[in-house]
Amino acid sequence: MTHLPISQNPSVRSRRIVRAGAAAVAALALTLTTAASPAAAATRPALRGSLDAVTASAGFLRIGGWSVDPVRTGDSNSEIIVVDNKMAALPIADQVRADVNRALRIKGSYGFRVTITAKPGSHRVCVIARPLPNTGGTDSILGCRTVLVGS
């Protein structure tokens, strides 16, 4: 997996503040259990991507990275942001990432950047890339990081 830091791409500017409730957590549980059959996944290329950055500031977490579904490289796929084992956001990888396009020799928008609220303390952040619908893919963990949010 190629690591492409978002800090080198000034075109990624999207910031969203998202709060998740009980319905969103239930949707996460349902989503993670609806993967494709093992036979279909064995013949399909895996999702590619990276959790490039997780930074903390007073009351917020900023999470950024990229993902691409190699089955349909012209389309943007979605991610699941999980904080402390609870779904926190569902961003779409729809931000321009010229570095990803150059490295993979593709065209499209595959970056994501999201800002979420967080209480002071240590938080475990994981990002899961979702395949595009009807492509027979399975979710892929892009990475996890532990960060400390100050007060």
Protein Blocks (a to p, Z undefined) as FASTA:
>chain_A
ZZddfklmmkbmbdcdddddfklmmmmmmmmmmcccfklmmmpccdddddfbdcddehia
cdddddddfklmmbccdddddeehiafbdcddfbccfklmmmnopaddfbdcdddddded
dddddddddddehklpacddfbdcdddddZZ
